[in-house]
């Protein structure tokens, strides 16, 4: 029987793993540990590997060499992001890498809507007032969504879904992307330069993938272009936003607030509990601000998205084990 080892499995994923294994008559064993140098030996004796984590697999090529020695031919990532993998080392060791590029665009897009509504209605500030037994509304009057301009940086599957939601609610939608304009976005958003988008938007929301060219894509220079009453939403990857520059912009009232589902150094915080402050100073600083809405990387965390991430990644694992192609394979560009 074909055997697959799934690393870093959460309780809520196990149901879908069990369903898939029974349907395909494949043995899938789950471990809670992440895939790293000290856990890679657990893969010996298996035909395939499936994992989900945001921390780097290894800083050394030996992990990939071991997987090759074990006869593993692939690495299936149960997420869209593959920045945890050193693709060069993977390819050098005959490992074919797959991801789940479209597990559920509505899952993230709906979170953006929830964040936007809380920001423009000043829900974090009202919550703080109520916690202090202060029920005065003065100073926190809201604007209506239909009067606002939404700027979307990265008009892919998720960004396009975000555009459709806000367009349907009557907002003006701008978009910027390195790829050619999408025909299906005609009448829904207007493509423009990133600089114009930042200047014109009341809410700027980021939906780019993470790569070196997107590191600190939004920083001091970009916040300088934004309106004082504008909000930033980042549900893409933490390093896309320069957190220290964002803190400076918030303290200096260059922008009105932010909602962050992802942050720099989040692997030191998310899915962990602390008795006191977190070990990440900039996150502790963000938590103190009344105009900042924080969530612990939950954009993917819906029943549909989790099911799709699990089952599609296992489909890809089995396809490569059996010598079949996968539409989700990351190509070796060299």
C-alpha positions in Angstrom: 0.0 0.0 0.0 1.2 3.5 -0.8 2.3 5.4 2.3 2.3 9.2 2.8 3.5 11.1 5.8 1.7 14.3 6.6 3.7 16.7 8.8 2.4 19.4 11.1 -1.2 18.2 11.0 -3.7 20.1 13.1 -6.7 18.4 14.7 -9.1 20.2 12.3 -7.2 18.8 9.3 -7.4 15.2 10.4 -11.0 14.6 9.3 -10.2 15.5 5.7 -7.0 13.4 5.7 -9.0 10.4 6.9 -11.7 11.0 4.3 -9.1 11.2 1.5 -7.1 8.2 2.7 -10.3 6.0 2.8 -11.4 7.2 -0.6 -8.0 6.5 -2.3 -7.0 3.4 -0.3 -3.7 5.1 0.7 -2.1 5.0 4.1 -1.6 8.5 5.4 0.1 8.9 8.7 0.0 12.2 10.5 2.5 13.9 12.9 2.2 17.2 14.7 5.9 18.0 14.2 7.1 20.3 11.5 9.4 19.1 8.8 13.0 20.1 9.9 16.4 18.5 10.2 15.5 16.8 13.5 12.2 15.3 12.1 13.1 14.4 8.5 14.2 10.8 9.4 10.5 10.1 10.2 9.9 10.2 6.4 12.0 7.0 5.9 9.9 4.2 4.6 7.2 6.5 3.1 6.5 7.1 -0.6 5.5 10.8 -0.3 5.5 13.9 1.9 2.7 16.4 2.6 3.3 19.4 4.9 2.2 22.9 5.9 4.3 25.3 7.8 5.6 28.9 7.4 9.1 28.2 9.0 12.0 27.3 6.7 12.5 23.6 6.3 16.2 23.7 6.7 19.1 26.1 6.3 21.2 23.2 4.9 20.8 21.0 1.8 21.1 17.8 3.8 17.4 17.6 4.5 16.7 17.5 0.8 19.5 15.0 0.2 18.0 12.7 2.9 14.5 12.8 1.3 16.1 11.8 -2.0 17.9 9.0 -0.3 14.7 7.8 1.2 13.2 7.5 -2.3 10.9 10.5 -1.9 10.2 12.2 -5.2 8.1 15.1 -4.2 7.1 17.7 -1.5 3.5 18.8 -1.4 2.8 22.0 0.4 -0.7 22.4 1.9 -0.7 26.1 1.2 -0.2 28.6 -1.6 3.1 30.0 -0.2 6.2 27.9 -0.8 8.8 30.3 0.7 9.5 27.6 3.3 11.2 25.5 0.6 14.6 26.0 -0.9 13.6 25.2 -4.5 17.1 25.0 -5.8 18.0 22.3 -3.3 14.7 20.5 -3.9 15.3 20.4 -7.6 18.9 19.3 -7.3 17.7 16.3 -5.3 15.0 15.3 -7.7 12.1 16.6 -5.6 9.0 17.9 -7.4 7.3 20.6 -5.4 3.5 21.3 -5.5 1.4 23.9 -3.7 -2.3 24.7 -3.4 -2.5 28.0 -5.3 -6.3 28.4 -5.0 -7.7 26.7 -1.9 -10.5 29.2 -1.5 -10.2 32.8 -2.7 -13.5 33.8 -0.9 -12.0 32.7 2.4 -9.4 35.4 2.4 -11.6 37.9 0.5 -14.3 37.7 3.1 -11.8 38.3 5.8 -10.7 41.5 4.0 -14.3 42.6 4.0 -14.7 41.9 7.7 -11.5 43.8 8.4 -12.4 46.8 6.2 -15.8 47.2 7.8 -14.3 47.1 11.3 -11.7 49.7 10.4 -14.0 52.2 8.7 -16.6 51.8 11.5 -13.9 52.2 14.2 -14.8 49.0 15.9 -11.4 48.5 17.6 -11.6 52.0 19.1 -15.2 51.5 20.2 -14.3 48.2 21.8 -11.5 50.0 23.8 -14.0 52.7 24.9 -16.6 50.2 26.0 -13.9 48.3 27.9 -13.3 51.6 29.8 -17.1 52.1 30.3 -16.9 55.0 27.9 -20.0 55.0 25.6 -19.4 58.4 23.9 -19.4 58.3 20.1 -17.8 61.7 19.4 -14.7 61.7 17.3 -15.4 58.3 15.6 -17.9 59.1 12.9 -17.6 56.6 10.0 -17.7 56.9 6.3 -19.9 54.6 4.2 -18.3 52.0 2.1 -19.9 53.1 -1.1 -18.1 56.5 -0.8 -14.7 54.9 -0.6 -12.0 53.9 -3.0 -10.4 50.4 -2.5 -6.9 49.8 -3.8 -5.9 46.2 -4.5 -2.2 45.5 -4.9 -2.0 42.0 -6.6 -5.1 41.2 -8.7 -4.8 37.5 -8.7 -7.4 34.9 -7.6 -7.8 36.5 -4.2 -7.4 40.1 -5.2 -9.9 39.6 -8.0 -12.4 38.2 -5.6 -11.8 41.1 -3.2 -12.5 43.5 -6.1 -15.8 41.8 -7.0 -17.0 42.0 -3.4 -16.2 45.7 -3.0 -17.5 46.6 -6.4 -20.8 44.8 -5.6 -21.1 47.0 -2.4 -20.7 50.2 -4.4 -17.1 51.1 -3.7 -14.7 52.4 -6.4 -12.0 49.8 -7.0 -8.5 50.3 -8.2 -6.0 47.6 -9.0 -2.3 47.2 -9.6 -0.5 44.0 -10.8 2.8 43.1 -12.5 0.7 40.9 -14.9 -1.4 42.1 -17.8 -4.9 43.4 -16.8 -7.5 40.6 -16.5 -10.4 40.8 -19.0 -12.8 39.6 -16.3 -12.0 42.7 -14.2 -13.5 45.1 -16.8 -16.2 47.2 -15.2 -15.2 46.0 -11.8 -11.8 47.7 -11.2 -9.6 50.2 -12.9 -5.9 49.3 -13.3 -3.5 52.1 -12.4 0.1 52.6 -11.2 1.0 51.6 -7.7 1.8 55.3 -6.9 -1.6 56.5 -8.0 -3.4 53.7 -6.2 -1.7 54.6 -3.0 -2.6 58.3 -3.4 -6.2 57.7 -4.3 -7.3 54.8 -2.1 -9.1 55.0 1.2 -8.2 51.3 1.9 -5.1 49.7 0.5 -5.1 45.9 0.6 -2.2 43.7 -0.3 -2.6 40.3 -2.1 0.8 39.6 -3.6 2.8 36.4 -3.3 6.0 36.5 -1.3 9.3 36.7 -3.2 12.4 38.7 -2.8 11.1 41.5 -5.0 8.1 41.8 -2.7 10.1 42.2 0.5 9.0 45.4 2.2 6.9 46.3 -0.9 5.0 48.6 1.4 7.3 50.8 3.5 8.1 54.4 4.4 7.9 55.8 0.8 4.6 54.1 0.2 3.0 55.2 3.5 4.1 58.8 2.6 1.9 58.6 -0.5 -1.2 57.4 1.3 -4.0 59.6 2.6 -4.0 60.5 6.3 -7.5 58.9 6.5 -6.5 55.8 4.7 -6.3 52.2 6.1 -3.9 49.4 5.2 -4.9 45.7 5.1 -2.3 43.0 4.7 -3.5 39.4 4.3 -0.7 38.3 2.0 2.7 37.7 3.7 4.2 39.5 6.7 7.5 40.6 5.1 5.5 42.4 2.3 5.0 45.2 4.9 7.9 47.0 6.7 6.5 46.8 10.2 8.7 49.5 11.7 7.8 51.9 8.9 4.1 51.0 9.5 4.4 51.7 13.2 6.0 55.1 12.4 3.2 55.9 10.0 0.6 55.0 12.5 2.2 57.0 15.3 2.8 60.0 13.0 -0.9 59.8 11.9 0.2 59.4 8.3 -2.5 56.8 7.9 -5.6 56.1 10.0 -5.2 52.5 10.9 -4.3 48.9 9.8 -5.6 45.4 9.8 -3.0 42.7 9.7 -3.6 38.9 9.4 0.1 38.4 8.7 3.2 40.0 10.2 7.0 39.8 10.1 8.4 37.1 12.4 4.9 35.6 12.8 6.2 32.0 13.2 7.5 33.1 16.6 4.0 34.0 17.7 1.1 32.4 15.9 -0.3 29.1 17.2 1.6 29.7 20.4 0.5 31.0 23.8 2.4 33.4 26.1 2.0 34.3 29.7 3.3 37.8 29.1 4.4 39.7 26.0 5.3 37.9 22.8 9.0 37.6 21.9 8.6 40.0 18.9 8.8 43.7 20.0 7.1 45.1 16.9 4.1 42.9 17.5 3.8 44.0 21.1 3.9 47.6 19.8 1.1 46.9 17.3 -1.1 45.4 20.0 -1.0 48.6 22.0 -2.5 50.7 19.2 -6.3 51.2 19.2 -6.5 51.7 15.5 -4.8 48.3 14.6 -6.8 45.1 14.1 -4.7 41.9 14.5 -5.6 38.3 13.7 -3.3 35.3 13.8 -3.1 34.3 10.1 -6.7 33.1 9.9 -7.4 34.0 6.3 -7.2 30.4 5.2 -9.1 29.1 8.2 -12.5 28.1 6.9 -14.0 24.7 6.5 -13.9 24.9 2.7 -10.4 26.2 2.5 -8.9 23.7 5.0 -10.6 20.8 3.1 -9.3 22.0 -0.2 -5.8 22.5 1.1 -5.6 19.0 2.5 -7.3 17.1 -0.3 -5.7 18.9 -3.2 -2.2 18.5 -1.7 -2.7 14.8 -1.2 -4.1 14.5 -4.7 -0.8 16.1 -6.0 1.3 13.8 -3.7 -0.3 10.7 -5.1 -0.2 11.9 -8.7 3.6 12.3 -8.6 4.1 9.1 -6.7 2.2 7.3 -9.5 4.1 9.1 -12.2 1.2 11.3 -13.3 1.4 15.1 -13.8 0.1 17.8 -11.4 -1.3 21.1 -12.5 0.1 22.6 -9.3 3.8 21.7 -9.7 6.3 24.5 -9.3 8.4 24.6 -12.4 12.2 24.6 -12.4 13.0 27.8 -14.2 16.7 27.1 -14.5 
